[in-house]
């Protein structure tokens, strides 16, 4: 039988070599975070076991994959990075684990993958044993002219909190070269594709129940789609155990609280631009035009946890996150 993460063998090298190689590990830490550079970007481990991989490019965009939860289960869909998971859905190949992009920017379809986001450089990579942070510069490239449409600097931090794992994902999107038109569309923006067994429309074999979506206002499943909310949780069975993903939206983030493009088939996205799709009765166009030199800032925290949304105090965790200065 092929390994579920076979393609990552080339990404990681030998996992055993990853473990002891990072000088940033604090020996006395209960949850020791370490980081290792790879040909594809970086890998982050906790207590010597793989947590996440930051890939500077996969089919035209930076992504985070694999993503392993505190119960050592995969927390995002493996496809299209791997096709080794029996029964996994293979729709929407542009859904790539954890990623940040948006459709229809100056006419370019970055979300759908026909236009590319090119990694330029790693600005910082540091690890203190408690958390690991990677900061990158990326250019969004016009499909026709090959010129830079806009650029982003994204800071991604990996760590543990109250028995769960977290990924902080901060992005500053800047119109460096000229005017940037970010169109109103539901196709975006900060996104996760959950494992097939976790999505609301699936079940991990009888009698295992399917997943559940719930937002901070208590709206569930399809009722959470298109609504503004401080946070949303998506939980369900993964390899026979309940697990979940929560995305927090920080109050300093653009158009907080964001709208959520969260689908029962497994897409889980925060999108502050798709107002016409999400709330047509408002008769509001969510398009944003940035003049040269102007920026937008987006701040999210991903919590990877065991159990369902009731298994942890999301209210307290969100309050602590919201009080962080951004």
PyMOL commands that set and color helices and strands:
alter all, ss='L'
color gray80, all
select helices_A, chain A and resi 8-12+15-21+196-198+221-224+275-278+280-282+309-311+314-322
alter helices_A, ss='H'
color red, helices_A
select strands_A, chain A and resi 33-38+41-46+49-55+63-67+98-105+108-109+117-127+131-141+148-161+164-174+180-182+188-193+212-215+231-238+241-249+259-262+267-271+288-290+295-306
alter strands_A, ss='S'
color yellow, strands_A
deselect
rebuild
show_as cartoon
